[in-house]
Amino acid sequence: MEETDKIWKPQYRNMSNNWMSRLKSDKYICVPIAVLLVFLVASRLFAPEIHNIKLFNGSAPPVSIGSYYSQKSNPNIRHYLVSGDILYHSYQSPVFHITPDDCLRYLIVNESPVSLTEIPQQQLCDYNNGFNINLGLYLKGGENSFRMDIEDFGGDFAIKMYPLCPQGMKAFFVIAFLVGFGFFWKKIGLDNKSIFISSVAIIIYFTNLFHSVPSQYNYDWGGHIEYIYYVLSHFAPPVPNAGREFYHPALYYYITALAIKIFGFLGYNNFDVNIRLVSLGFFIGFLTFSTLTLRQAIKSRFYYLALSALVFWPVGVTMASRIDNDIPLYFFYSAAFYYLVLWINNPTSKFLNLAFIFTGLAVATKSNGVILFPIIGVAIAYKWKQGSVTFKELFNRQLLISLLITFALCSTNFGRTAYQHFINGTSMGIIPNTGIFGDGIGMRVMNRPYYFLSFNYDIFMQEPFFTVWNDQTGRQYFWNTLLKSSLFGEFTWNEPTLAIILGFILLLMILYAAVPVISLMASNRRPFPESPEIKFYLITLVISLLSLAMARIVYPLSCSQDFRYIYPVIIPCLIIYNIVLERHLAKSLHRIYWLGISLVSSFALLSVAFIIRQHFH
């Protein structure tokens, strides 16, 4: 017995010490998980539970995905009945969100008719955004029954209903999220200033998510939800030409469907918000890789200004939580570009292999990802010309494996198109849904060289925003559309005066960087001897711009030239701007240097003011 104690106790102490050291070393993982678990438990306690939902009068069994219930409507039936139960406790919020498809006619809770007079009729029939309603006067502790009548005017019948999260719980969630990511960012080497700037931006992203609806800055959200809904229902991608967005590759929709399943398992059934949270996760991933790229390429204090310009870029705030496959594309694009920049600075094969794999993931998310292949080709040619890599170092077994993985990922995109063409005999084209954007709804633009080579300054300064429908906003001009959509997308915002000022500052920033770069490259074979990598970033920018111009040429529509298709190109633009600043400083052109700094500072500060005014107008 004594011998056993001598053996057991030291082992037990060593095992305990090992676990403690593991916990300390893995605190960047353990702390976020602990905070997340606390939030999950707390939020479930403060949310009423809706269950036993039943739908009547449908011609097919109802389909339920989280808080969203639908069934095929019967052309002979106008009114559909919905019933269910609510498990409610007095400490929980009695406010619910309802989106009827098409109109809510009455609501009864515990056999008491709920007054709908304070809700505008337009909201009672708003099948996109729905409305919020306080049922505090009608709910009692414990089980509560309810039923409602939904009038349908055609198409599928549907109803979405879920309890609203209290404001305090939203704040707690954001804090928990920031704590978790703060530990993660610290782990990957970001300093406190970077974490602070990114955290402020993320608070703004969440504020926008909580105070906006999916359709506010997104024309295509319904088509993407339809795709996700199909994947959830059938566990397979749809026929590419059977829906508005069905031609897209399926990776994003499978990831989102899996996330919704996980949310549902945890008891979180707000369908739209869950999808937008997935997008926000991808966008924060994009910002993380972009921040690492900026940190790798910019060694001066301008890095913090560049980071501020990136995270507070106005249109980025709205795209952060869009229901859209552009956001995961940005994530995979930024990851591929980051590893490519690492490879340029340190030609280690694993960096190039990761760049190829993330490129494959980008293409498997959206066809725009193919733009990364010529960019990688330029990087390889650049290092080859420098003599930094040899044929043997470049083409090895690891690269072959990564290329096979990349090919397999790309085939999940273009393989569907080939299958439809060769097996089903259906020719889809690259973007099959462009047929609905023809002259019938006025989105066609002219492709004369004049509109590609000219810039209408008067329209740019007089019209604060760009819209795909109106020539007066400059949609015929490629550069007008590119710059306006780079700031504000295709939408109208509050604060048009601030928008015009931001547009003017953006023009000055472009001129500040473009004039010395173009003049020096035209007159000097080695215009930036201290920064030879500028050629790579310039060619990356040119490839991106040419791809957007080609999209408009092939599909002459005003939406084809939207900056969101090349949004990650902001990263090389900021790096080029820094190289110009560094040259001015090296030449002792201090006034010109500080002019460039003041432009970016003004842009970042006014962007924050512009974003805040959207919610406090």
C-alpha positions in Angstrom: 0.0 0.0 0.0 2.8 2.4 0.9 4.6 1.5 -2.3 1.5 2.3 -4.3 1.2 5.7 -2.6 4.8 6.4 -3.5 4.1 5.6 -7.2 0.6 7.1 -7.4 1.0 10.5 -5.6 3.8 11.9 -7.8 2.0 10.7 -10.9 -1.2 12.4 -9.8 0.6 15.6 -9.0 2.4 15.6 -12.3 -0.9 14.9 -14.1 -2.5 17.7 -12.2 0.3 20.1 -13.0 0.2 19.1 -16.7 -3.5 19.9 -16.8 -2.9 23.3 -15.1 -0.1 24.1 -17.5 -2.3 23.1 -20.4 -5.1 25.3 -19.2 -2.7 28.2 -18.8 -1.2 27.8 -22.2 -4.6 27.2 -23.9 -6.3 30.2 -22.2 -6.8 31.8 -25.6 -9.1 28.9 -26.4 -10.5 28.1 -22.9 -11.6 31.6 -22.0 -13.6 32.3 -25.2 -15.3 28.9 -24.9 -16.2 29.6 -21.2 -17.6 33.0 -22.0 -19.6 31.6 -24.9 -21.0 28.8 -22.7 -22.1 31.4 -20.1 -23.8 33.4 -22.8 -25.6 30.4 -24.3 -27.0 29.4 -20.9 -28.0 32.9 -20.0 -29.7 33.7 -23.3 -31.7 30.5 -23.2 -33.0 31.4 -19.8 -34.1 34.8 -21.0 -35.9 33.7 -24.2 -39.4 32.3 -24.2 -39.8 29.0 -26.1 -42.2 28.6 -29.0 -43.2 25.1 -29.7 -46.0 22.8 -31.0 -46.4 24.9 -34.1 -49.2 23.6 -36.4 -50.2 24.8 -39.8 -53.6 24.0 -41.4 -55.2 24.3 -44.8 -52.0 23.6 -46.8 -51.9 21.3 -49.8 -48.6 19.8 -48.5 -47.0 19.0 -45.1 -45.4 22.0 -43.6 -41.6 22.4 -43.6 -40.0 23.9 -40.5 -36.5 25.4 -40.3 -35.9 27.1 -37.0 -38.4 29.9 -36.6 -39.4 29.7 -40.3 -42.4 27.6 -41.3 -43.7 27.2 -44.8 -45.8 25.0 -47.0 -47.1 25.0 -50.6 -50.1 27.1 -50.8 -53.4 25.9 -52.2 -54.8 28.1 -54.9 -58.3 27.4 -53.6 -57.5 28.6 -50.1 -56.9 32.2 -49.1 -56.6 32.0 -45.3 -54.2 29.8 -43.4 -54.4 29.0 -39.6 -51.3 28.8 -37.4 -51.4 27.6 -33.8 -48.8 26.8 -31.2 -47.7 27.2 -27.6 -45.3 29.7 -25.8 -43.5 28.7 -22.6 -43.0 32.0 -20.8 -41.6 33.1 -17.5 -42.1 36.6 -15.9 -38.4 37.5 -16.1 -38.3 36.9 -19.9 -39.0 39.5 -22.6 -42.6 39.4 -23.9 -41.6 41.0 -27.3 -41.8 38.8 -30.4 -41.1 39.3 -34.1 -43.6 38.0 -36.7 -43.1 38.0 -40.4 -46.3 36.9 -42.2 -46.5 35.8 -45.8 -48.5 37.6 -46.8 -50.7 39.4 -44.2 -51.6 38.8 -40.5 -55.3 39.2 -40.0 -55.7 38.4 -36.3 -53.8 37.0 -33.4 -55.3 35.3 -30.3 -53.3 34.5 -27.2 -54.9 32.5 -24.4 -58.2 33.0 -26.1 -57.8 36.8 -25.8 -57.7 38.8 -29.1 -54.5 40.8 -29.4 -54.9 44.4 -30.5 -53.2 45.1 -33.8 -54.4 48.7 -34.1 -51.0 50.2 -33.2 -49.2 48.3 -36.0 -49.5 49.9 -39.4 -51.3 47.8 -42.0 -48.2 48.0 -44.2 -46.2 46.2 -41.5 -48.9 43.6 -41.0 -48.5 42.7 -44.6 -44.7 43.1 -44.8 -43.5 39.6 -45.8 -39.9 40.8 -46.1 -39.3 42.6 -42.8 -42.3 41.8 -40.6 -42.9 43.6 -37.3 -42.4 43.4 -33.5 -45.2 43.0 -31.1 -45.3 43.1 -27.3 -47.5 40.3 -25.8 -46.9 41.2 -22.2 -50.6 41.9 -21.5 -51.6 38.5 -22.8 -49.0 36.1 -21.5 -49.0 34.3 -18.2 -46.3 32.3 -16.4 -46.1 28.8 -17.9 -47.7 27.5 -21.0 -49.6 29.9 -23.3 -51.6 29.0 -26.4 -51.9 31.2 -29.5 -53.4 31.1 -33.0 -53.3 33.4 -35.9 -54.8 33.8 -39.3 -52.5 34.5 -42.3 -54.0 35.6 -45.6 -52.0 34.4 -48.6 -52.1 36.1 -52.1 -50.2 33.4 -54.0 -46.9 31.6 -53.9 -45.7 29.6 -50.9 -47.4 30.3 -47.6 -45.0 31.0 -44.8 -44.8 32.4 -41.2 -41.7 33.4 -39.2 -42.0 33.9 -35.5 -39.4 34.2 -32.7 -38.8 36.0 -29.4 -36.7 39.1 -29.6 -33.4 39.0 -27.7 -33.4 41.7 -24.9 -31.0 44.6 -25.5 -29.0 43.6 -22.4 -28.4 40.1 -23.8 -27.3 41.6 -27.1 -24.8 43.7 -25.3 -23.6 40.7 -23.3 -23.2 38.7 -26.5 -21.1 41.4 -28.2 -18.9 41.7 -25.1 -18.5 37.9 -25.0 -17.6 37.9 -28.6 -15.1 40.6 -28.2 -13.5 38.9 -25.2 -13.2 35.7 -27.2 -11.7 37.3 -30.3 -9.5 39.6 -28.2 -7.8 36.5 -26.8 -7.6 35.0 -30.3 -6.1 38.2 -31.9 -3.6 38.3 -29.0 -2.6 34.7 -29.7 -1.9 35.4 -33.4 0.3 38.4 -32.6 -1.9 41.5 -33.0 -1.0 44.3 -30.6 -3.5 46.2 -28.3 -4.0 49.1 -30.6 -5.0 46.8 -33.5 -7.3 44.9 -31.2 -8.9 48.1 -30.0 -9.5 49.5 -33.5 -11.0 46.2 -34.6 -13.1 45.9 -31.5 -14.7 49.3 -32.1 -15.4 48.3 -35.7 -17.0 45.0 -34.6 -19.3 46.9 -32.1 -20.5 49.0 -35.1 -21.0 45.8 -37.2 -23.2 44.3 -34.5 -25.1 47.5 -34.1 -25.8 47.5 -37.8 -26.9 43.9 -37.6 -29.3 44.5 -34.7 -30.8 47.7 -36.2 -31.3 46.7 -39.8 -33.2 44.1 -41.8 -31.8 41.7 -44.4 -33.4 43.6 -47.3 -32.1 47.0 -46.3 -28.8 46.9 -48.2 -29.2 43.7 -50.3 -31.3 43.1 -53.3 -30.5 39.4 -53.6 -31.0 38.2 -50.0 -34.2 36.3 -50.9 -32.5 34.3 -53.6 -29.7 33.3 -51.2 -32.2 32.3 -48.5 -34.0 30.2 -51.0 -30.8 28.4 -51.8 -30.0 27.8 -48.1 -33.5 26.6 -47.5 -33.2 24.2 -50.4 -29.9 22.7 -49.1 -31.4 22.4 -45.6 -34.5 20.6 -47.0 -32.8 18.3 -49.6 -29.2 18.0 -48.4 -28.1 18.5 -52.0 -27.5 21.6 -54.2 -30.4 22.7 -56.5 -30.5 22.6 -60.3 -28.4 25.6 -61.3 -31.0 27.3 -63.6 -34.0 26.6 -61.4 -33.7 29.7 -59.1 -32.4 33.2 -59.1 -29.2 32.4 -57.2 -29.0 28.6 -57.8 -26.1 28.9 -60.3 -23.7 29.7 -57.5 -21.3 27.0 -56.2 -22.7 25.3 -53.1 -19.9 25.6 -50.5 -21.2 28.8 -48.8 -24.7 27.4 -48.6 -23.6 24.1 -47.1 -21.5 25.9 -44.5 -24.5 28.2 -43.7 -26.9 25.3 -43.5 -24.6 23.4 -41.1 -24.4 26.5 -39.0 -28.2 26.9 -38.9 -28.4 23.3 -37.8 -26.0 23.9 -35.0 -27.9 27.1 -34.0 -31.1 25.2 -34.0 -29.6 22.4 -31.8 -28.6 25.0 -29.3 -32.1 26.5 -29.4 -31.5 29.6 -31.5 -34.0 29.6 -34.3 -33.9 33.2 -35.7 -33.3 32.1 -39.3 -32.3 35.5 -40.8 -30.2 36.6 -37.9 -28.4 33.2 -37.8 -27.4 33.5 -41.4 -26.3 37.1 -40.9 -24.1 36.0 -37.9 -22.5 33.4 -40.2 -21.7 36.3 -42.7 -20.4 38.4 -39.9 -18.1 35.6 -38.8 -16.7 35.3 -42.3 -16.3 39.1 -42.5 -14.3 39.2 -39.2 -12.2 36.4 -40.7 -11.6 38.6 -43.7 -10.6 41.5 -41.5 -8.3 39.2 -39.5 -6.3 38.0 -42.5 -6.4 41.6 -44.0 -5.0 43.0 -40.8 -2.2 40.4 -40.8 -1.4 41.3 -44.4 -1.2 45.0 -43.6 1.0 44.2 -40.6 3.3 42.1 -42.8 3.6 44.7 -45.5 3.4 48.0 -43.6 6.1 48.5 -41.0 5.4 52.1 -40.2 2.8 53.7 -37.9 0.7 54.3 -40.9 -0.4 50.7 -40.4 -2.9 51.8 -37.7 -4.4 54.4 -40.1 -4.6 51.9 -42.9 -6.3 49.4 -40.5 -8.8 52.2 -39.4 -9.6 53.0 -43.1 -10.2 49.3 -43.8 -12.4 48.4 -40.8 -14.5 51.6 -41.0 -14.9 51.7 -44.8 -18.6 52.6 -45.1 -19.8 49.9 -47.4 -17.9 47.3 -45.4 -20.2 47.9 -42.4 -23.3 46.9 -44.4 -21.6 44.0 -46.1 -20.3 42.6 -42.8 -23.7 41.0 -42.1 -25.2 40.7 -45.5 -26.9 37.5 -46.6 -24.6 36.9 -49.5 -21.8 34.6 -50.7 -19.5 37.6 -51.4 -18.5 37.6 -47.7 -17.0 34.1 -47.5 -15.3 34.9 -50.9 -13.6 37.9 -49.2 -12.5 35.6 -46.3 -10.9 33.0 -48.6 -9.5 35.7 -50.9 -7.9 37.5 -48.0 -6.4 34.3 -46.6 -5.0 33.3 -50.0 -3.5 36.8 -50.5 -2.0 36.8 -47.0 -0.2 33.6 -47.6 0.9 34.8 -51.0 2.4 37.9 -49.4 4.1 35.7 -46.8 5.6 33.6 -49.6 6.8 36.7 -51.4 8.6 37.8 -48.2 9.8 34.3 -47.4 9.5 31.8 -50.2 8.6 28.8 -48.1 6.6 26.2 -50.0 3.9 25.8 -47.4 2.8 29.5 -47.8 2.4 29.0 -51.6 0.5 25.7 -51.0 -1.9 27.4 -48.6 -2.4 30.3 -51.1 -3.5 27.8 -53.7 -5.8 25.9 -51.4 -7.5 29.1 -50.2 -7.8 30.1 -53.8 -9.6 26.8 -54.5 -11.9 27.6 -51.6 -12.6 31.0 -53.0 -13.5 29.6 -56.4 -15.7 26.9 -54.7 -17.5 29.8 -53.0 -18.0 32.2 -56.0 -16.6 32.3 -59.5 -14.9 35.7 -58.9 -12.3 33.8 -57.0 -10.6 32.9 -60.3 -9.0 36.3 -60.2 -6.5 34.9 -57.6 -4.9 32.6 -60.2 -3.3 35.3 -62.3 -2.3 37.1 -59.1 -0.5 34.0 -57.9 1.0 33.7 -61.4 2.3 37.2 -61.1 3.8 36.5 -57.7 5.6 33.4 -59.0 6.9 35.3 -62.0 8.1 38.1 -59.7 10.1 35.8 -57.4 11.4 33.8 -60.4 12.7 36.9 -62.0 14.4 37.9 -58.7 16.1 34.5 -58.6 14.6 33.9 -55.2 13.1 30.5 -56.1 14.3 27.7 -58.4 12.3 25.2 -60.4 13.1 22.4 -58.0 12.1 24.5 -54.9 8.9 25.6 -56.6 7.6 22.4 -58.1 7.6 19.7 -55.5 5.3 17.0 -54.2 3.6 19.3 -51.7 2.7 21.8 -54.4 1.3 19.0 -56.6 -0.9 17.8 -53.7 -2.1 21.4 -53.1 -2.8 21.8 -56.8 -4.9 18.6 -56.8 -6.9 19.9 -53.8 -7.3 23.2 -55.5 -8.5 21.5 -58.7 -11.0 19.4 -56.8 -12.4 22.5 -55.0 -12.7 24.4 -58.3 -14.5 21.5 -59.9 -17.3 21.8 -57.4 -18.0 25.1 -59.1 -17.4 24.6 -62.8 -18.2 20.9 -62.6 -21.9 21.8 -62.1 -21.9 24.0 -65.2 -20.2 21.2 -67.2 -22.6 18.6 -66.0 -25.6 20.7 -67.0 -24.1 21.4 -70.4 -22.8 17.9 -71.3 -25.2 15.6 -69.4 -28.5 17.6 -69.3 -27.9 19.6 -72.4 -28.5 22.9 -70.7 -26.2 25.8 -71.5 -26.1 28.2 -68.5 -23.3 30.6 -69.2 -21.1 32.0 -66.5 -23.9 34.1 -64.8 -27.2 32.5 -65.8 -29.5 35.0 -64.0 -28.4 38.0 -66.1 -31.3 37.4 -68.4 -33.7 38.9 -65.8 -31.6 42.1 -65.7 -32.1 43.2 -69.3 -33.8 46.3 -70.8 -37.1 45.3 -69.2 -36.1 46.7 -65.8 -33.6 49.3 -67.1 -30.2 48.0 -66.0 -28.5 47.9 -69.3 -25.6 50.3 -69.9 -23.6 51.4 -73.0 -20.2 49.8 -73.7 -18.7 52.6 -75.8 -15.0 53.3 -74.9 -15.9 56.8 -73.8 -17.7 55.5 -70.7 -14.6 53.5 -69.7 -12.0 56.2 -70.3 -13.9 59.2 -69.0 -14.9 60.3 -65.5 -17.8 62.7 -64.9 -16.6 64.9 -62.0 -19.8 67.0 -61.9 -22.0 64.0 -61.4 -19.6 62.5 -58.9 -19.7 65.6 -56.7 -23.4 66.4 -57.1 -24.8 62.9 -56.6 -23.9 61.5 -53.2 -24.9 57.9 -54.0 -25.0 55.5 -56.9 -28.0 53.5 -58.0 -28.1 50.9 -60.8 -31.4 52.3 -62.0 -30.7 55.9 -62.7 -28.3 57.5 -65.3 -28.2 60.7 -63.3 -26.1 59.0 -60.6 -23.4 58.2 -63.1 -24.1 54.5 -63.7 -23.0 54.8 -67.4 -19.5 55.8 -66.4 -17.3 52.9 -65.3 -15.1 55.0 -62.9 -18.0 56.9 -61.4 -19.8 53.6 -60.6 -16.6 52.0 -59.3 -15.7 54.8 -56.9 -19.3 55.4 -55.6 -20.1 51.8 -55.2 -16.7 51.3 -53.4 -18.0 53.7 -50.7 -21.7 53.1 -50.5 -22.7 50.2 -52.7 -25.8 50.6 -54.7 -27.9 52.1 -52.0 -29.1 55.5 -50.6 -28.0 56.3 -47.1 -28.5 59.1 -44.6 -26.1 62.1 -44.6 -25.7 62.9 -48.3 -23.4 65.9 -47.4 -21.0 63.6 -45.6 -21.2 61.2 -48.5 -20.1 63.8 -51.0 -17.2 64.9 -48.7 -16.1 61.2 -48.3 -16.2 60.9 -52.1 -14.0 64.0 -52.5 -11.5 62.7 -50.0 -11.4 59.4 -51.7 -10.6 61.1 -55.0 -7.8 63.1 -53.4 -6.3 59.9 -51.9 -6.4 58.2 -55.3 -4.6 61.2 -56.9 -2.1 61.4 -54.0 -1.0 57.8 -54.7 -1.6 57.6 -58.5 0.2 60.7 -59.7 3.7 59.9 -58.2 3.4 56.2 -59.1 2.4 56.8 -62.7 4.9 59.6 -63.3 7.8 57.8 -61.7 7.1 54.5 -63.5 6.8 56.3 -66.8 10.2 58.1 -66.3 12.2 55.6 -64.3 12.9 51.9 -64.7 13.3 51.5 -60.9 10.9 54.1 -59.5 10.8 52.6 -56.0 14.2 50.8 -55.4 13.5 50.6 -51.7 10.1 48.8 -52.4 10.4 46.7 -55.5 7.3 44.7 -54.4 5.1 47.6 -55.4 5.0 46.1 -58.9 3.3 43.0 -57.5 0.6 45.1 -55.7 0.1 47.4 -58.8 -0.4 44.4 -61.1 -2.8 42.9 -58.5 -4.8 46.2 -58.7 -4.7 46.3 -62.5 -5.8 42.6 -62.7 -8.8 43.4 -60.4 -9.8 46.5 -62.4 -9.5 44.7 -65.7 -11.7 41.8 -64.4 -14.4 44.2 -63.4 -14.2 46.0 -66.8 -14.5 42.7 -68.6 -17.5 41.8 -66.5 -19.2 45.0 -67.7 -18.1 44.3 -71.3 -19.5 40.8 -71.3 -22.6 41.7 -69.3 -23.3 45.4 -70.0 -25.4 45.9 -66.9 -25.0 48.6 -64.3 -24.7 46.0 -61.5 -21.8 44.2 -63.3 -19.3 47.0 -62.4 -20.1 47.1 -58.6 -16.9 47.4 -56.5 -18.1 44.6 -54.2 -16.9 42.1 -56.7 -13.3 43.2 -56.1 -13.7 44.6 -52.6 -10.6 42.9 -51.1 -8.4 45.0 -53.5 -8.6 47.7 -50.8 -5.7 45.8 -49.2 -3.1 46.2 -52.0 -4.4 49.8 -52.5 -3.5 50.7 -48.9 -0.1 49.0 -49.2 0.6 51.0 -52.3 -0.4 54.2 -50.5 2.0 53.4 -47.7 4.9 52.9 -50.2 4.2 56.3 -51.6 4.2 57.8 -48.1 7.5 56.2 -47.3 9.1 57.6 -50.5 7.9 61.1 -49.6 9.4 60.7 -46.1 12.7 59.3 -47.5 13.0 62.3 -49.8 12.3 64.6 -46.9 9.0 65.9 -48.4 7.5 66.2 -45.0 4.6 68.5 -46.0 3.5 66.2 -48.7 3.9 63.2 -46.4 1.7 64.8 -43.7 -0.9 65.7 -46.4 -1.2 62.0 -47.2 -1.5 61.1 -43.5 -4.2 63.8 -43.0 -6.2 62.5 -46.0 -6.4 59.0 -44.6 -7.1 60.2 -41.1 -9.9 62.4 -42.3 -11.4 59.6 -44.3 -11.4 57.2 -41.4 -12.8 59.7 -38.9 -15.6 60.9 -41.3 -16.4 57.3 -42.1 -17.1 56.6 -38.5 -19.2 59.7 -38.2 -21.1 58.7 -41.4 -21.8 55.2 -40.1 -22.9 56.5 -36.7 -25.4 58.9 -38.3 -27.1 56.0 -40.1 -28.5 54.9 -36.8 -28.9 58.2 -35.0 -30.2 60.4 -37.7 
